């Protein structure tokens, strides 16, 4: 019977760090971050985090264009319009079932616009979440300092 190691041997690049305890600057620098496009598992990806516009996706935009969008009012109006279209869809399904496809397409268009508006708010949400986490960390650290002083 041959004995086997429980763990595999370390990768060969560990030798690059053998003098790290004596001279921390002897270790190689980490590789630079990837910028632009790259291929991962056969698919092409990009590091540019840009939300494509609705026109680029081939979808008609139902809310005004421009940088100064009142998200709250636009989301409310799209939600009201969605509720109205769903009520109309129930009416159409009862009275004229052959015309439901157009109503479903209109509802789909409203959902795509709602989804795009919500996705355009993601950076603001991420920033607000980060601010909240940092404020909690500051509060916990101040509380820890107060506990140590007591």
N, C-alpha and C positions, 0 to 999 in steps of 0.2 A: 504494500500500500504506500502510495506516495503522499507525503504531507503537503498540505496547501496552506498558504497564508490566509488569515481571516480577512485582511484588508489588502487591496492591491498596492504595489509599490508607488511612491510619490511620482508625479510627473517629472520629466527630466529638467524642466525649467526651474525646479527648486534650487538647483546649484547656483543660479544667478543671485540668490539671496543669502548665501552662506556667510558673508561678512556683514550682514545687516546690523547685528547687535553692536559691533565695533564701529561701523561707519554706516549710518542710515542712508547716506547719499550714494552708496555703492549700488543700490538696487536700481534697475532700469525704470525709466519713467513709464507711466501707463500710456497706452495708445491714445491718440487724440480721438475725440468724439466723432462719430460719423455725421457727415453733412451731405445733404442732397439725396439722391436716390441710391438704393441698395437692394440686393436680391437676398431673400430669406426663404428657404425651403421652396425655391422655384418661383416665388411670387415677387414682383417688384413693389417696393415700398419707398416712401419719401419721408424725410424728417420735417418737411414743411407742414405745419399743423394749420391748414387753411380750410375753412368750411366752404365748400363749393356753393355758388349761388343756385337759386332754383332754376334760372334760365340755363345754366350749364348742365343741369340734370334733366332739362326738357320739361319742366313743370311751370305752369303759369303761376305768377306771384299774385296773391290776393290782397296783400297789404302794401302800403306805399314804400317806394324805394328810397334809399338815402341813409346817411349815417345817423340822423336824428329821428329814430323810430321810438314812439311811445309804446314800449312792449306791453305794459299792463293793459292799455286800452285796446291794442290790436289783438292781444290774446283773448280779452273779453268779447270783442266783436266777432272773432272767429269762432269762439265757443258758442255764442248765441246763434250764429249762422249754422253751425254744426247741429245744434238742437233743432232748429227749424227744418233743416234738411232731413234729419232722422224722422221727424214727425211727418214730413211730406212723403218720405219713403214708406212709412206704414200705411199712409193713405193710398199711395200708388199700388202697393202690394195687395190692398183690399179691392180697389176699384179697377185698376188697369195693370195687371201683373206683367204684361208684356213690355212695359216701359220702365221696369225697375233698373235696368242696366245703366241708363243715363244718370239716374239718381245716385246709384252706387259710385259711379265715376266722380260725380260732384262731391260726395262725401269723402272719397279717397283724396281728392284735390285739397279739400279743407284740412284733412288730417296731415297731409304732406306739408302744408303751409304752417300748421301748428307745430309740427315736429321741427321744422327748420327754424322757426322763431325760438323754440325752446333750446335747440342746439346752439343758436347764436348767443344765448345767455350762459352757456357753460363756462367760459372764461371768468365771468363775473362771479358765478357760483364757486368756482375753484378758489378765487382770490378771497372771497368772504369766508369760505371754510378754513383756509390757511390762517387768516387773521384771527378767527375764533380759536383755532388750535393754539396759536401762539399766545393769545391772551390767557387761555386756560393754563398753559405752561408757566407763564409769568405768575399767575395767581397761586399755583401750586408751589412754586419756588419761594414766593414771599411767605406763604404759610409755613413752609419747611424752615425758613430762617427764623420766623417768629417762634416756632416750636423749639428750635435749638436755643434761642435766647431765653426762653422760659425754663 
